[in-house]
Amino acid sequence: MNVTTIIELENREVEKMTGAKLVFTQEQIDSNIVETCVDCFKYDGSEECIPTDEAMERVFNQLKGDGVIPESVEAFSYEMPSCERLKKDVYSEQDMPQKVILSFVL
């Protein structure tokens, strides 16, 4: 039997663990709908883009170090925020998707 554990994290929690900000990209689906996804992570004042896989590996290791994830767990998966919504002229931080899902199997 496999037991899957899901950890739901707020964007700000993930940013704190990685020390970098989520960078969102927007793709126009049609004239009224925009899809927003996480592209990568960036440190403040840097133009270097940290790959999402690398950033989420840091989150996984931080959670293991904190004892949230058992030491025996070696593999994990994650889902980054993504959403489709009606297009508007100006987007605020609150408009961005807010949840990151990390899961692993015991």
LINCORZI-V128693 format. One line per field, one symbol per residue. phi: phi as a letter, one per 20 degrees, with the letter a starting at -180 (. if undefined). burial: + if it has 9 or more other C-alpha atoms within 8 Angstrom, else -. A space follows every 10 residues. Layout:
# LINCORZI-V128693
phi: ???
burial: ???
This chain:
# LINCORZI-V128693
phi: .dddddddcf gffffffemc efdedccfeb fdccddcfea ccfgmdefee gggffffffg fffffenfdf gffdcbcbce fbbdbffcfc ddgfffgdcd ddcbde
burial: --------++ +--++-++-+ ++++------ --++++++++ +++------+ -+--++-+++ -+++----+- --+--+-+-+ ++-------- -----++-++ +++++-
